Amino acid sequence: FPEAGYEMIGRPCWEIVHGTQMPHEECPLSKMVKSSKRESSDILVNNNWFEVTVDPFFDEKMQMAGAVHILRDITEKKVSLENLMRSEEIFSKAFKLHPGIVGISTMKEGRYIEINRHFTEILGWEHDEVIGKTSLELDIFADFNQRSEMLSLIENNGSVKDFEAKFRTRTGEIRNGLFSSETILMGQQECLLVQVNDITERIRSEVALKESETRLRELNATKDRFFSIIAHDLKSPFNNILGFSNLLVDLVKDKCDKEVIEYAEIIKNASEQAMDLLLNLLEWSRIQTDRIPFTPRSVDLVMLANEACELSAASARLKNINI
């Protein structure tokens, strides 16, 4: 206090402590005068907290003669308490707003003492139906061997993270979850904080994706076999067309005019090109079905371009297009 010693003698405590002309509302002295017994209160003075205790004393006629004030600096305790309350408030908000399933149970008996909103939404139990019950009584674990394994890990390591296990909702639906757990103290009681990330939809999506990939591979294999069958079945007729076109060219060379010979050559070249395409299709289908080794080699791009032009030459000529 700014003033000390004899300068305080004869002055009321509220004037010295609070700087007021009247008693403070929470002044323990005013309370003591009314109750005639010890009163105490926490008072903030110059940014410091004090616990003020006032005890009455009496004269020989048992009349209240005065009071003894005891002030104890509790600033550090007060700050620690406020920090603790702030931490508890943050924990409470995080607990309630966590998007996963969160529950706190006693370590000794495993009875739930608190759960969050998503616990009730996903599992279907009401808050009051869960509190005081155990996971065994609620039949939450679909496989109790998984529960035993998880508890063993917690006992040995003090925690567990992303332990995959199946859990059961109130309606009997089996879902998949990643369980994480830590031991915590709630007051003087050792408890277990359990958080479950529901991965049911993710697993279902993964299964559906694998099934889709399997169906796609089967469809591709069916397509490759289909192309192989078509190419193989068309190979024989095209061989006949190619053979007869060669005979036609040989027959008309000496007996027909130039235009007939030219058309015979066009038929022959078109047949050869169609046969090449058919053979390429057959080779491609063999590659897709792993029936031919992969042997890359250099190719003549100019020759390939000329062959592509020759393939379109007949159509271009009918349309009077020069390539």
HELIX and SHEET records of a PDB file:
HELIX    1   1 GLY A    5  MET A    8  5                                   4    
HELIX    2   2 CYS A   13  VAL A   17  1                                   5    
HELIX    3   3 PRO A   28  SER A   35  1                                   8    
HELIX    4   4 THR A   75  LEU A   97  1                                  23    
HELIX    5   5 ARG A  117  LEU A  123  1                                   7    
HELIX    6   6 HIS A  127  VAL A  130  1                                   4    
HELIX    7   7 SER A  135  LEU A  138  1                                   4    
HELIX    8   8 PHE A  144  ASN A  157  1                                  14    
HELIX    9   9 THR A  200  VAL A  252  1                                  53    
HELIX   10  10 LYS A  258  GLN A  288  1                                  31    
HELIX   11  11 LEU A  301  LEU A  318  1                                  18    
SHEET    1   A 3 GLU A  39  VAL A  45  0                                        
SHEET    2   A 3 ASN A  48  PHE A  58 -1                                        
SHEET    3   A 3 MET A  64  ASP A  73 -1                                        
SHEET    1   B 5 TYR A 112  ILE A 115  0                                        
SHEET    2   B 5 ILE A 101  THR A 106 -1                                        
SHEET    3   B 5 GLN A 189  ASP A 198 -1                                        
SHEET    4   B 5 ILE A 174  MET A 186 -1                                        
SHEET    5   B 5 SER A 159  ARG A 168 -1                                        
END                                                                             
